[in-house]
Amino acid sequence: MVRRRVPLVTLALTAGGLVVGGLWWWAVLRLVLVPERSGLVEGAVAAGGWGLSLLPVHVTASAAAGGRTRVGRALEGMGGKRFTTASRRRRSDGESDPS
């Protein structure tokens, strides 16, 4: 059996995420099940968690013109291969294809 050690930072982040998620669920369930006894704190926690879910996490910083991102440079420094990146298709003229 292979034993792997989990870094302390990973454990702390996971535990923190579980605690914050548990607090959010507590606030939401309290607002739904007992609205007359829930207060400002529950509302703020529920609204804050909902607002975080709307963040566009798929957006990443673009590299400077002609430059590379820090991740790309780090991968190259570790001997990793550079992955291809999406780019806009360039057209010779501004019109669409008549097909």
Buried (B, 14 or more C-beta within 10 A) or exposed (E): EEEEEEEEEEEEEEEEEEEBEEBBEEBBEBBEEEEEEBEEEBBEBBEEBEEEEEEEEEEEEEBEEEEBBEEBEEBEEEEEEEEEEEEEEEEEEEEEEEE
